[in-house]
Amino acid sequence: MAPGWGEFHLFHRRHSRCCAPIFLAGLDGSDIRLIGGEIGTHGAPAWSADGQRLAFYSRRQDGEGIYVADAQGQNQTLISVEWVIDWSPSWSPDGEWVTFVSSQSRVNYDIFIMRADGSDVRNLTSSGDSNEDDATWSPVSLPALPTAVEDMSWGQVKAGN
């Protein structure tokens, strides 16, 4: 269900580890809508905290990567670059940023961050030989924790440091 919005319910039936059709429906089961289209593969849907936007992975005729749609599943826009594999989006609590897993480093899969319009892409993990998967945001501020990551953290990006 869209957080704090409540008019639509999102459902996604996975046939495999990755992808399957994504649907929106009214809370009473009416008005079922297919998100992403009938052709292609789709997965990893994530609501923004205000319930007004939906980010998801899609591979289809007009591109592959992270798409953002409005709460009704309309106005879909590809926000990630097409020459790599980007998937598993997660919204920041303020809706300004999206984290995702990507092959952009060309070495392995790392966690990246970008603005909700696809700009200002940054690699957060650069972990060398290991693969990262499924970043998750905390809805509350957390204290600084020691980390092996030397690149900017989301808090530093947000503060402009």
C-alpha positions in Angstrom: 0.0 0.0 0.0 1.2 3.5 -0.7 2.6 4.8 2.6 0.4 7.6 4.0 -1.7 7.6 0.9 -3.9 4.5 1.1 -5.9 4.7 -2.2 -4.0 2.0 -4.1 -2.4 -1.3 -3.2 0.8 -2.4 -5.0 1.4 -6.1 -5.7 4.2 -7.9 -7.4 4.3 -11.6 -7.9 7.8 -12.9 -8.3 8.2 -15.9 -10.6 11.9 -15.9 -10.1 14.5 -14.1 -7.9 14.3 -11.0 -10.1 11.3 -9.9 -12.0 7.5 -10.3 -12.6 4.6 -8.0 -13.5 3.9 -5.1 -11.2 0.2 -4.1 -10.6 -1.7 -1.4 -8.8 -5.2 -2.0 -7.6 -7.8 -0.2 -5.5 -8.0 -1.3 -1.9 -11.2 -3.2 -2.7 -9.5 -5.0 -5.6 -11.0 -2.9 -8.3 -9.2 -0.8 -11.0 -6.3 -3.2 -11.5 -3.5 -1.6 -13.5 -0.4 -3.2 -15.0 2.7 -1.0 -14.4 5.6 -1.3 -16.8 3.7 -2.9 -19.6 3.1 -6.4 -20.9 6.4 -6.7 -22.7 9.7 -6.9 -20.8 10.6 -7.7 -17.2 9.9 -5.6 -14.2 10.7 -5.8 -10.5 11.7 -4.3 -7.2 8.9 -1.7 -6.7 9.5 0.9 -4.0 7.1 3.6 -2.8 8.4 7.0 -1.9 7.8 7.9 1.8 4.9 10.3 0.9 3.3 7.7 -1.4 3.3 10.0 -4.4 5.9 8.2 -6.5 6.9 4.6 -7.3 10.4 3.6 -8.4 11.0 0.2 -10.0 13.3 -1.8 -12.3 12.1 -2.4 -15.8 13.6 -3.8 -19.0 11.5 -3.1 -22.0 11.5 -1.7 -25.5 12.1 1.9 -24.5 15.0 1.2 -22.1 16.3 -0.7 -19.1 17.0 0.6 -15.6 15.3 2.4 -12.8 12.0 4.1 -13.7 9.9 6.5 -11.6 6.1 6.8 -12.0 3.4 8.8 -10.2 1.2 7.1 -7.6 -1.2 6.0 -10.3 1.5 4.3 -12.3 1.5 7.0 -15.0 4.2 9.4 -16.3 6.9 6.8 -16.2 10.4 8.1 -16.7 13.7 6.2 -17.0 16.1 7.9 -14.5 19.1 5.7 -14.7 21.7 5.3 -17.4 20.9 2.5 -20.0 24.4 1.1 -20.7 24.6 -0.7 -17.3 22.4 -2.8 -15.1 20.6 -0.8 -12.4 18.0 -2.3 -10.1 16.6 -2.5 -6.6 15.7 1.1 -6.0 15.0 2.5 -2.5 13.8 6.1 -1.7 15.4 8.4 0.9 12.9 9.4 3.6 12.7 13.0 2.1 12.1 11.7 -1.4 15.1 13.6 -2.9 17.3 10.6 -3.4 17.1 7.0 -4.7 19.7 4.3 -3.9 20.1 1.4 -6.2 22.4 -1.5 -7.1 24.4 -1.0 -10.3 27.1 -2.5 -12.5 28.4 1.0 -13.3 31.7 0.3 -11.6 32.3 -2.4 -14.3 34.0 -4.5 -11.6 31.1 -5.7 -9.5 27.7 -4.6 -8.2 27.9 -1.6 -5.9 25.3 0.6 -4.2 24.8 4.0 -5.9 22.8 7.0 -5.0 21.2 9.5 -7.4 18.7 12.4 -7.2 15.1 11.5 -7.9 15.4 13.0 -11.4 18.5 10.7 -12.2 21.1 13.4 -11.7 24.1 13.5 -9.3 24.9 9.8 -9.5 27.5 8.6 -6.9 29.0 5.3 -6.0 28.6 4.7 -2.2 30.3 1.4 -1.8 33.2 0.8 -4.3 33.9 -2.4 -2.5 36.4 -4.1 -4.9 35.8 -7.8 -5.2 32.5 -8.1 -3.4 29.0 -7.4 -4.6 26.5 -5.2 -2.7 22.8 -5.7 -2.8 19.5 -4.0 -1.6 20.3 -0.8 0.2 17.7 0.4 2.7 17.1 3.8 4.2 16.4 4.5 7.9 13.4 6.8 8.5 15.3 8.5 11.4 18.7 10.0 11.6 21.4 7.6 12.9 24.6 8.5 14.6 27.8 8.3 12.5 29.1 4.8 12.5 32.7 3.6 11.6 32.7 2.2 8.1 35.2 0.9 5.5 33.6 3.2 2.9 35.8 6.2 2.2 33.5 7.9 -0.3 30.8 10.4 0.8 27.9 9.1 2.8 24.3 10.2 2.1 24.5 12.5 5.1 27.6 14.2 3.7 25.9 14.5 0.3 22.8 16.0 1.9 24.8 18.4 4.0 26.8 19.5 0.9 30.1 18.4 2.5 
